[in-house]
Amino acid sequence: MQTTTIRQFMVSAFVAATLTMPLVSGAADETAPAIRDASTDTCLWSTLKFDDLNATEQGAWAVLGWTSANWNTDDDDAEPASEDKKWSELSPEEQTAAMSLGYDAKKWDDESCDD
């Protein structure tokens, strides 16, 4: 019998959902909350609290290791491993999640937001 961790479940659910639902606001099918379009300014995410994110956005960030606990703290030691990875070091699932949040390789590797 295979055990599935909560993180594995969330990753699987998010990846499956990205194939069947709109990922940006304004898409035709609004069956699930759409991810805000942050493609022109990914620093948007640093201005929000975790509870301000809708379930789809929280799912995408969860794939990257973010939770309410580590999102809402200024403790750099609480950041998930994905924060220290270059784009090329992210798993395919992490890259898919990051792309849905408006990132590409350049934005991920070069991002610097002033909080």
C-alpha positions in Angstrom: 0.0 0.0 0.0 1.4 3.4 -1.0 1.2 6.3 1.4 0.7 9.7 0.0 1.8 12.8 1.9 -0.3 15.9 2.0 2.3 17.7 -0.1 2.3 14.9 -2.8 -1.5 15.0 -2.9 -1.5 18.8 -3.3 1.2 18.6 -6.1 -0.8 15.9 -7.9 -4.1 17.8 -7.5 -2.6 21.1 -8.7 -0.9 19.6 -11.7 -4.1 17.8 -12.7 -6.1 20.9 -12.2 -3.8 23.0 -14.4 -4.7 20.8 -17.3 -8.5 21.3 -16.9 -9.1 24.8 -15.6 -8.4 28.4 -16.5 -5.2 29.8 -14.9 -5.8 33.5 -15.4 -8.7 35.8 -14.5 -11.1 36.5 -17.3 -10.9 33.0 -18.8 -14.1 31.6 -20.2 -14.7 28.7 -17.8 -14.8 30.0 -14.2 -15.3 26.6 -12.6 -12.4 27.1 -10.2 -10.9 30.3 -8.8 -8.5 31.7 -11.4 -5.0 32.6 -10.6 -4.4 36.4 -10.8 -2.4 37.5 -13.8 0.9 38.5 -12.3 2.9 38.0 -15.5 3.8 41.7 -15.8 4.6 42.1 -12.1 5.3 39.0 -10.1 6.1 41.2 -7.1 2.3 41.3 -6.6 2.6 38.1 -4.6 4.8 39.7 -2.0 2.1 42.3 -1.2 -0.5 39.7 -0.2 -1.0 37.6 2.9 -1.5 33.8 2.4 -5.2 34.1 3.3 -5.7 36.7 0.5 -4.8 34.0 -2.0 -7.6 32.0 -3.4 -7.5 28.2 -3.2 -6.0 27.8 -6.7 -3.2 30.3 -5.9 -2.6 28.6 -2.5 -2.3 25.3 -4.3 0.3 26.6 -6.8 2.3 28.1 -4.0 2.0 24.9 -2.0 3.7 23.0 -4.9 6.6 25.4 -4.3 6.6 24.6 -0.6 4.7 27.6 0.7 2.2 27.4 3.5 0.3 29.9 5.6 3.0 29.5 8.3 6.0 30.2 6.2 4.3 32.8 3.9 3.2 35.1 6.7 6.6 35.4 8.5 9.7 37.5 7.9 11.9 34.6 9.0 14.1 33.8 6.0 14.9 30.4 7.5 11.2 29.5 7.1 11.3 29.9 3.4 10.9 26.7 1.3 13.8 25.2 -0.6 12.3 26.4 -3.9 13.3 30.0 -2.9 17.0 29.2 -3.2 16.7 27.2 -6.5 17.4 28.5 -9.9 14.7 27.9 -12.5 16.7 25.0 -14.0 16.8 23.3 -10.5 13.0 23.4 -10.0 11.2 20.2 -10.7 8.8 20.1 -13.6 5.9 20.3 -11.2 7.5 23.4 -9.5 8.1 25.0 -12.9 4.4 24.4 -13.9 3.3 26.0 -10.6 5.6 28.9 -11.0 4.5 29.5 -14.6 0.9 29.5 -13.5 1.8 32.3 -11.1 3.4 34.5 -13.8 7.0 33.4 -13.7 9.3 32.2 -16.4 13.0 31.4 -16.1 14.2 35.0 -16.2 11.6 36.3 -13.8 12.3 33.5 -11.4 16.0 33.8 -11.4 16.2 37.6 -11.4 13.2 38.5 -9.1 13.9 41.1 -6.5 11.0 42.6 -4.7 11.3 45.3 -2.0 8.8 44.4 0.7 
